[in-house]
């Protein structure tokens, strides 16, 4: 009376879909956050050069930058 299994049951398939959905809902925000912070890296790297240029441009130690 034993019957050979030929595939997945509906419950097994729904559990797999739910687990994949749960993993995706955790992973997608993490990936998007890392992409955004990665695009900020060049600007963060240029900050010391911008500060140095600002310090060189302002006249005689004042805190204001002259208008062109």
C-alpha distances in whole Angstrom, upper triangle without the diagonal:
4,6,10,13,15,18,20,19,22,23,23,25,28,28,29,31,33,33,35,37,38,39,41,43,44,45,47,50,50,51,53,55,55,56,59,61,61,63,65,66,69,71,70,71,74,76,78,80,80,82,84,85,86,88,90,91,92,96,97,94,94,91,91,90,93,92,93
4,7,9,12,15,17,17,20,21,20,22,25,25,26,29,30,30,32,34,35,36,38,40,41,42,44,47,47,47,50,52,52,53,56,57,57,59,62,62,65,67,67,68,71,72,74,76,77,78,80,82,82,84,86,87,88,92,94,91,91,87,88,87,90,89,90
4,6,9,12,14,14,18,19,18,20,23,23,24,26,28,28,30,32,33,34,36,38,39,40,41,45,45,45,47,50,50,51,54,55,55,57,60,60,63,65,65,66,69,70,72,74,74,76,78,79,80,82,84,85,86,90,92,89,89,85,86,85,88,87,87
4,6,9,12,13,17,18,17,18,21,22,22,24,26,27,27,30,32,32,34,36,37,37,39,42,43,42,45,47,47,48,51,52,52,54,57,57,60,62,62,63,66,67,70,71,72,73,75,77,77,79,81,82,84,87,89,86,86,83,83,82,85,84,84
4,6,8,10,13,15,13,14,18,18,18,20,23,23,24,26,28,28,30,32,33,34,35,39,39,39,41,44,44,44,47,49,49,51,53,54,56,59,58,59,62,64,66,68,68,70,72,73,74,76,78,79,80,84,86,83,83,79,79,79,81,81,81
4,7,9,13,15,13,14,17,18,17,19,22,22,23,25,27,27,29,31,33,33,34,37,38,37,40,42,42,43,46,48,47,49,52,52,55,57,57,58,61,62,65,66,67,69,71,72,72,75,76,77,79,82,84,82,81,78,78,77,80,79,79
4,7,10,12,10,10,13,14,14,16,18,19,19,21,23,24,25,27,29,29,30,34,34,34,36,39,39,39,42,44,44,46,48,49,52,54,54,55,58,59,62,63,63,65,67,68,69,71,73,74,75,79,81,78,78,74,75,74,76,75,75
4,7,8,6,6,10,11,10,12,15,15,16,18,20,21,22,24,26,26,28,31,32,32,34,36,37,37,40,42,42,43,46,47,50,51,51,53,56,57,59,61,61,63,65,66,67,69,71,71,73,77,78,76,75,72,72,71,74,73,73
4,5,5,6,9,10,11,13,14,16,17,19,20,22,23,25,26,27,29,31,33,33,35,37,38,39,41,43,43,45,47,48,51,53,53,54,57,58,61,62,62,64,67,67,68,70,72,73,74,78,79,77,76,73,73,72,75,74,74
4,5,5,6,9,10,11,12,14,15,16,18,20,21,22,25,26,27,29,31,31,33,35,36,37,39,41,42,43,46,47,50,51,51,53,55,56,59,61,61,62,65,66,66,68,71,71,72,76,78,75,74,71,70,70,72,71,72
4,5,5,6,9,10,10,12,14,15,16,18,20,21,23,24,26,28,29,30,32,34,35,36,38,40,41,42,45,46,49,50,50,52,54,55,58,60,60,61,64,65,65,67,69,70,71,74,76,73,73,69,69,69,71,71,71
4,6,5,6,9,10,11,12,14,15,17,18,20,22,23,24,27,28,28,30,33,33,34,37,38,39,41,43,44,47,48,48,50,53,54,56,58,58,59,62,63,63,66,68,68,69,73,75,72,71,68,68,68,70,70,70
4,5,5,6,9,10,11,12,14,16,17,18,20,21,22,25,26,26,28,31,32,32,35,36,37,39,41,42,45,46,46,48,51,52,55,56,56,58,60,61,62,64,66,66,67,71,73,70,70,66,66,66,68,67,68
4,5,5,6,9,10,10,12,14,15,16,19,20,21,23,25,25,27,29,30,31,33,35,36,38,40,41,44,45,45,47,50,51,53,55,55,56,59,60,60,62,65,65,66,70,72,69,68,64,64,64,67,66,66
4,5,5,6,9,10,11,12,14,15,17,18,20,22,23,24,26,28,29,30,32,34,35,37,39,40,43,44,44,46,49,49,52,54,54,55,58,59,59,61,63,64,65,69,70,67,67,63,63,63,66,65,66
4,5,5,6,9,10,11,12,14,16,16,18,21,22,22,24,26,27,28,30,32,32,34,37,38,41,42,42,44,46,47,50,52,52,53,56,57,57,59,62,62,63,67,69,66,65,62,62,61,64,64,64
4,6,5,6,9,10,10,12,14,15,16,19,20,21,22,25,26,26,29,30,31,33,35,36,39,40,41,42,45,46,49,50,50,52,54,55,55,58,60,60,61,65,67,64,64,60,60,59,62,61,62
4,5,5,6,9,10,10,13,14,15,18,19,20,22,24,25,26,28,30,31,32,34,36,39,40,40,42,44,45,48,50,49,51,53,54,54,57,59,59,60,64,66,63,62,59,59,58,61,60,61
4,5,5,6,9,10,11,12,14,17,17,18,20,22,23,25,27,28,29,31,33,34,37,38,38,40,43,43,46,48,48,49,52,53,53,55,57,58,59,63,64,61,61,57,58,57,60,60,60
4,5,5,6,9,10,10,12,15,16,16,18,20,21,22,24,26,26,28,31,32,35,36,36,38,40,41,44,46,46,47,50,51,51,53,55,56,57,61,63,60,59,56,56,55,58,57,58
4,5,5,6,9,10,10,13,15,15,17,19,20,21,23,25,26,27,29,31,34,35,35,37,39,40,43,45,44,46,49,50,50,52,54,55,55,59,61,58,58,54,54,54,56,55,56
4,5,5,6,9,10,12,13,15,16,18,19,21,22,24,25,27,29,30,33,34,34,36,39,39,42,44,44,45,48,49,49,51,53,54,54,58,60,57,56,53,53,53,56,55,56
4,5,5,6,9,11,11,12,15,16,17,18,21,22,23,25,27,28,31,32,32,33,36,37,40,42,42,43,45,47,47,49,51,52,53,56,58,55,55,51,52,51,54,54,54
4,5,5,6,9,10,10,12,14,15,16,18,20,21,23,25,26,29,30,30,32,35,35,38,40,40,41,44,45,45,47,49,50,51,55,57,54,53,50,50,49,52,51,52
4,6,6,7,9,11,12,13,15,16,18,19,21,23,24,26,29,30,30,32,34,35,38,39,39,40,43,44,44,46,49,49,50,53,55,53,52,48,48,48,51,50,51
4,6,6,7,9,11,12,13,15,17,18,19,21,23,24,27,28,28,30,33,33,36,38,37,38,41,42,42,44,47,47,48,52,54,51,50,47,47,46,50,49,50
4,6,5,6,9,10,11,12,15,16,17,19,21,22,25,26,26,27,30,31,34,35,35,37,39,41,41,43,45,46,47,50,52,49,49,46,46,45,48,48,49
4,5,5,6,9,10,11,13,14,15,17,19,21,23,24,25,27,29,30,33,34,34,36,38,39,39,42,44,44,45,49,51,48,48,44,44,43,46,46,46
4,5,5,6,9,10,11,12,14,16,17,19,22,22,22,25,27,27,30,32,32,33,36,37,37,39,41,42,42,46,48,45,45,41,41,41,44,43,44
4,6,5,6,9,10,11,12,15,16,17,20,21,21,23,25,26,29,31,30,32,34,36,36,38,40,41,42,45,47,44,44,40,41,40,43,43,44
4,5,5,6,9,10,10,13,15,16,19,20,20,22,24,25,28,30,30,31,34,35,35,37,39,40,41,45,47,44,44,41,41,40,43,42,43
4,5,5,6,9,10,11,13,15,18,18,19,21,23,24,27,28,28,30,32,33,33,36,38,38,39,43,45,43,42,38,38,37,40,39,40
4,5,5,6,9,10,11,13,16,17,16,19,21,21,24,26,26,27,30,31,31,33,35,36,37,41,42,40,39,36,36,35,38,38,39
4,5,5,6,9,10,11,14,15,15,17,19,20,23,25,25,26,29,30,30,32,34,35,36,40,42,39,39,36,36,35,38,38,39
4,6,5,6,9,10,13,14,15,16,19,20,23,24,24,26,28,29,30,32,34,34,36,39,42,39,39,36,36,34,37,37,37
4,5,5,7,9,12,12,13,15,17,18,21,22,22,23,26,27,27,30,32,32,33,37,39,36,36,33,32,31,34,33,34
4,5,5,7,10,10,10,12,15,15,18,20,20,21,24,25,25,27,29,30,31,35,37,34,34,31,31,30,33,33,34
4,5,5,8,10,10,11,14,15,18,19,20,22,24,25,25,28,29,30,32,35,37,35,35,32,32,31,34,34,34
4,6,7,8,10,11,13,14,18,18,18,20,23,23,24,26,28,28,30,34,36,34,33,30,30,29,31,31,31
4,6,5,6,9,10,11,14,16,15,17,20,20,21,23,25,25,27,30,33,30,30,27,27,26,28,28,29
4,5,5,6,9,10,13,14,14,16,18,19,20,22,24,25,27,30,32,30,30,27,28,26,29,29,30
4,5,5,6,9,11,12,12,15,16,17,18,21,22,22,25,28,30,28,29,26,26,24,27,27,27
4,5,5,6,10,10,10,12,14,15,16,18,20,20,22,25,28,26,26,23,23,21,24,24,24
4,5,5,8,10,10,11,14,15,16,18,20,21,22,26,27,25,25,22,23,22,25,25,26
4,6,7,8,10,11,13,14,16,17,19,20,22,25,27,25,26,23,24,22,25,26,26
4,6,5,6,9,10,11,12,14,16,17,19,22,24,22,23,21,21,19,22,23,23
4,5,5,6,9,10,10,12,14,15,17,20,22,20,20,18,18,17,20,21,22
4,5,5,6,9,10,11,12,14,16,19,20,18,19,17,18,17,20,22,23
4,5,5,6,9,10,10,12,14,18,19,18,19,17,18,16,19,20,20
4,5,5,6,9,10,10,12,16,18,17,17,15,15,13,16,17,17
4,5,5,6,9,10,11,14,16,14,14,12,13,12,15,17,18
4,5,5,6,9,10,13,15,13,15,13,14,13,16,18,19
4,5,5,6,9,12,14,13,14,13,13,11,13,15,15
4,5,5,6,10,12,11,11,10,10,8,11,13,14
4,6,6,9,10,8,10,9,10,9,12,15,16
4,6,8,10,9,11,12,12,10,12,15,15
4,6,9,10,10,11,10,7,8,11,11
4,7,7,7,7,7,5,7,10,12
4,6,6,9,8,7,8,11,13
4,6,9,10,10,11,15,17
4,6,9,10,12,16,18
4,6,8,10,13,16
4,7,10,13,16
4,6,9,12
4,6,9
4,6
4
